[in-house]
Amino acid sequence: MSEHPMIRLVDLHKSYAGTPVLRGVDLEVARGEVVCLIGASGSGKSTLLRCVDHLEVPDAGFVEVDGELIGHHPAGPGRRLRALPERRIRRQRAGIGMVFQSFNLFTNLTALENVVEAPTSVRGLSRAEAAREARELLAQVGLAGREDSYPRQLSGGQQQRVAIARALAMRPKVMLFDEPTSALDPELVAEVLNTIQTLAGRGMTMLVVTHELAFARDVADRVAFVDQGRILELGPPQSVLTDPRHTRTRAFLGRLARPQTPAGSRDDR
Amino acid sequence: MSARDIPLEPAAAVPETMPDTVPEQARPRPRTRAGLAGSAPGTGLAPGVPRPDTPIPAGRAHPWRWAAGALALAIVGAGGYSLAHNRAMQWDVVAEYLLATPVLEGLWLTVWLTLLVTTLGFLAGIGVAAMRLSANPVLRMIGVAYVWFFRSVPVLVQLLFWFNIGYLYPTLSLGIPGGPTLISGSANDLISATTAAGLGLTLHEAAHAGEIIRGGILAVDPGQVEAGTALGLSRSRIFRRVVLPQAMRGIVPATGNLLIGTLKGTSMVSVIAVNDLLYSVQFIYNRTYAIVPLLTVATAWYLIVTSLLSAAQYHVERHFARGARREPSPSPWRRLRTLGHGARTAWRSR
């Protein structure tokens, strides 16, 4: 049944004001597979992820999710891809869950309202039905009883778990995580990573940008090292993380092992 | 006074181990056996209640704060007394005209003109803000030019301009271009003084309202829009459900200020003989020469309406503060009680 990969990136290119950020990225993620993207700040990891959700439109190349071309009409005879109408793109995005580094919960809505919002307006569920599902999802991420809290009344870890529940409420085919723990205090990282690991255990296809190498080692099926807008090295975690072939991968892992050096600073755009 | 009423333990009862920096108000008691043991077990005290010998820090006394407050009160009191007892104030005249029909008619015009100008100004302001935030460079430019022009020209000049529009366009007509004319008439008939006043104030208001709305929208974190986009929400849904409610937190206070400014700004229409609150009292004192009492009448009404608007603003702001703070802000009543409590504490720890 899975004759096509769940996520397929083909020769993605993207520049910002003449500065190339992605310089030809090819990647295939199988159904149920977890791929972690690691790499230095500014290497293009986040841009790559945002292209999958069409938050960024690639200058060249294309993205397919579950065999469907994202953001464009299926390729015809010519080279140019025609953009899909906004409504179709919205429907595609609804099937792709995205979790941001800075959570981006709607600050004027409670935890429950955050989770309920998209299912009612995009999936067309009734409010009662959406609220029932939302309570279930919040309980799954360990936040039963916090439904009526506003984001600012929750810790960073709790906010990120609400954000995960909010993305799951759309029943996405794939989940994208953009440095989900980089904005968290160290003691809150584990609760979010555990939530993501549980999802992986349930067979969710995931693409995770992270600096948590231990997480990548334990959860990822494959790890991709992104360097200067390309995937330099891709393989099982034990080979990429413990026995990298490229000197640049080795240098990056060496810097992460000594996080006190400025080069190993963990903030990324 | 009250601090001295509280019976203090004799100084001799203070154990030598107590540091001498412990304030007098802390009233340390001799340590009991359980107190020395350190924690609640065995003391019979609930956790969360300090042990009987635990020092309690008192607030710092602020004698100069009290002195400055008293001096300020004395000055304000003296000023108030002098005003109240000045015969030229003619408080009886003030009382006579406060509810006089011409004054109330003027007040009515002032109020409805303010509401009309604010409503129309904001509707137009939404358009101005939308143009300025548009992706279309032409619309953006027009928006910028509009704001530049109508913020630069004083309202008074604009009012005079609209009042005298008949010199520029003697006749105004509305019709289908190349087709029949639907309405036509002399500019001076169509644009009365009141219309000129509403027009001038509204155009001015729209420029300011547009900037307030734009500022409020720009203050919303772009991540909020991005999260909505990633969920597949439509742009209008994101705007209505997420961006606008958050933008309102910035828009409401600024709008309150603008509304109060507009209320006072309407007094300018008196120069083109629109019968507003100020014009109505001027009309009376030109006849009776009771200038100061009648200006006091106008002042009183401006104060009353502004106070009502401020109270309304306060409640609207509280509504839109939803989710903005960790704790909801206290209602005015609770704040008053806290203030009283604070004053009592300060008085005690003097």
Chai-1 contact restraints between the chains, C-beta under 6 A:
chainA,res_idxA,chainB,res_idxB,connection_type,confidence,min_distance_angstrom,max_distance_angstrom,comment,restraint_id
A,D53,B,A230,contact,1.0,0.0,6.0,A-B,restraint_1
A,R90,B,G232,contact,1.0,0.0,6.0,A-B,restraint_2
A,R93,B,G232,contact,1.0,0.0,6.0,A-B,restraint_3
A,A94,B,G232,contact,1.0,0.0,6.0,A-B,restraint_4
A,M98,B,A230,contact,1.0,0.0,6.0,A-B,restraint_5
A,S102,B,G223,contact,1.0,0.0,6.0,A-B,restraint_6
A,N104,B,G223,contact,1.0,0.0,6.0,A-B,restraint_7
A,N104,B,A227,contact,1.0,0.0,6.0,A-B,restraint_8
A,F106,B,V242,contact,1.0,0.0,6.0,A-B,restraint_9
A,T107,B,G323,contact,1.0,0.0,6.0,A-B,restraint_10
A,N108,B,P245,contact,1.0,0.0,6.0,A-B,restraint_11
A,N108,B,Q246,contact,1.0,0.0,6.0,A-B,restraint_12
A,N108,B,R322,contact,1.0,0.0,6.0,A-B,restraint_13
A,N108,B,G323,contact,1.0,0.0,6.0,A-B,restraint_14
A,A118,B,L231,contact,1.0,0.0,6.0,A-B,restraint_15
A,A118,B,L233,contact,1.0,0.0,6.0,A-B,restraint_16
A,S121,B,R237,contact,1.0,0.0,6.0,A-B,restraint_17
A,V122,B,G232,contact,1.0,0.0,6.0,A-B,restraint_18
A,Y150,B,G323,contact,1.0,0.0,6.0,A-B,restraint_19
A,R152,B,R326,contact,1.0,0.0,6.0,A-B,restraint_20
A,Q153,B,R326,contact,1.0,0.0,6.0,A-B,restraint_21
